[in-house]
Amino acid sequence: MEIDPLISGVIGMGALMLMVFLGVRVYIAATLVGMIGIVSIIGWDAGTGIVGTIPHSKATLYSLSVLPMFILIGYLAFHAGITAAAFDAAKKWVGWVPGGLAVASVFAAAGFAAVSGASTATAAVFSRVAIPEMLNAGYDRRLAAGVVAAGGTLASLIPPSAILVIYAIIVEQSVGALLLAGFIPGILSAIIYALIIMLRAGFNPKLGPPVRGFTMGDRMRSLPGTLPIVAVIGIIFSAIYGGWATPTEAGALGAFVVLILAFLHGMRTKQLKDALFETAKLTVMIFSIIWGVLVFVRFLGFSGLPEAFAEWILSLPFPPTMIIVLILCGYAILGMFMDAIGMLLLTLPVVYPAVIGLGYDPIWFGIIVVKMVEICLITPPIGLNCYVVNGVRPDIPLSDVFRGIGPFFIADVLTVALFIAFPALIVWLPQTMLN
Amino acid sequence: MITHSIASNEPPSGLLGKFDFWFSKLENFLNGFSAIAIFAVMLLGVTQVLSRKLLDLPIYGYIDFIEQSMVVFAFFGIAYCQRLGGHVRMDLFMARFKGRILYFFEALATLVGLFVITILIKTSWLHFERAYDFGDSTIDIGLPIWPAKLIIPLAFCILWIRFAVQTVGFTRMFFYPNAPIIAIPVIEDVEEQARNEIADALGEEAAAQAQFDQNYRKKTDRNGENA
């Protein structure tokens, strides 16, 4: 019996979702459905033959070799003594504003999260570094907990960002352009968080009084501690902008710098080994899901489903902005239940062509989607970051952490709206720098 | 998110447990190779940049070397990651099941894995054979490609054994749901995930000390039941 390729594509998409819901690993489910789909369209020998080539051909692309470098930077960052130094410097520079310590937490967490790339782990570290100091200074505990849980979510936009690399690979866009594009939105997100805090603490000084009394000398002396953050972001940024190194080489250099700093800060060989083992585990996880999903993508290509879906989306009698908002709401819901990487890889092959068909910029969409994924880390029902804060600070009830998150969630929604209204905020930097 | 159940350094007494214990050593060893490859890519990258920029002497065949070494960290740790439950999946529905139903679906999911990997072993082996027969080589400096392609079916064989062990493990639990947990990963709830994140960031001690707000959990659990 001949099945229309388009129908087999729809069935395949449904089967994949069903298997993922039933707990089959995404890389296995995607490979199986992709394989059955390809075989159903072009026959057993040719179909399995193609599938057999994909793991090797897709996992050995040079552009993917940047991933383990970025991941390694993240695991080593915990040993480089960045957090306390970053918080100290931020406190001395911006502590004088209303809600100064909370604002300092935002910028320090943004800096550390950018380097470590680990949102939840950033929340854990700053629960220990920043919350005690805020509570001692009489800060509202909901604000203190909320800012720490939210601060971690700035991890994925500011380079280095592994998830932006994965997006770039899947949708076949320039890795460098995506990494550059995340910079302004990442910084802007942090600034909007800071503005929200200042506004609230300005109207109600009891929430978080300013911290004053630091001299310019104190401020300057606090700067060397932030060197690792500046170095890593600076190396990657300038390498891509200046073209003096590939992202992988820049990542390698960044990892090496953090490694040296971690050793200087007292890291032992055992910790290096653990960091490398964890890096290897996360790397193989990401590579497996990439080739697995690319088997599925090959099947989708044969089926013609992405084009058909894009045509259907374009034929809808709604304005593009409304469609994009609906798509983003879909991501927000999906993100409550699923890991960021899995979610992106499963949806992008079908959603991406439709979004591009609507006339949106590929780089712009990548940043927006990653921002949505990060928002999911602080929203119930799961909101892992909030649990982490509560775990480290059991004296702050979980309900308070979730309430503390509220204003930052609103800030995030406003930020996304801003990006939709002014796409240039995202695309200007890569377009200007990379022509 | 799930994690592997074995924590002790002593091999368990049963056959399945013993095999799992010793096989885990092999997986750890292979993942160690991945770790070394990643470290090597870092060193090679640094050397390449410095040598090219400062001495105007780029490493001969740098990209070929990196691409050939990528199969090591892309595949050597695949069974290790499977054992530890590191591969992405959605726990949402599975976490709601308990006992036999849970183990039934888990066994089914590992069987699917076993099936997929069986086919991939064969097809990736054919891919290797073609490269070997035709003498394929890299573009830049002509390194033979077949060793990298051979690694993939070999790594899949290790993964196949891991899936087989997990299938046996889950089937055993299906028949004896109250038996001690051996050779399978167990689902973690959000608290355990949070504890792991704390361990990663602040160390084991902080993770052990972490306490979670039970009132809130009970409240939401109850709400969940009512819903």
Interface residues (C-beta under 8 A of the other chain):
Chain A: M19 V20 F21 L22 G23 V24 R25 V26 Y27 I28 A29 T31 L32 M35 T48 G49 V51 G52 T53 P55 H56 A59 T60 L61 Y62 L64 S65 P68 M69 L72 F78 A118 T120 A121 T122 A123 A124 V125 R128 W244 A245 T248 E249 A250 G251 A252 L253 A255 F256 L259 K273 L276 F277 E278 T279 A280 K281 L282 T283 V284 M285 F287 S288 I289 W291 F337 M338 D339 I341 G342 P381 I382 L384 Y387 V388 N390 G391 V392 P394 P397 L398 S399
Chain B: N31 G32 S34 A35 I36 I38 F39 V41 M42 L43 L44 G45 V46 Q48 V49 K53 I63 I66 E67 Q68 M70 V71 F73 A74 F75 F76 G77 I78 Y80 C81 Q82 L84 G86 H87 V88 R89 M90 D91 L92 F93 M94 F105 E106 L108 A109 V112 G113 F115 V116 I117 I119 L120 K122 T123 S124 W125 L126 H127 A148 K149 I152 V190 E191 Q193 A194 R195 E197 I198 D200 A201 L202 A206 A210 Q211 F212 D213 N215 Y216 R217 T220
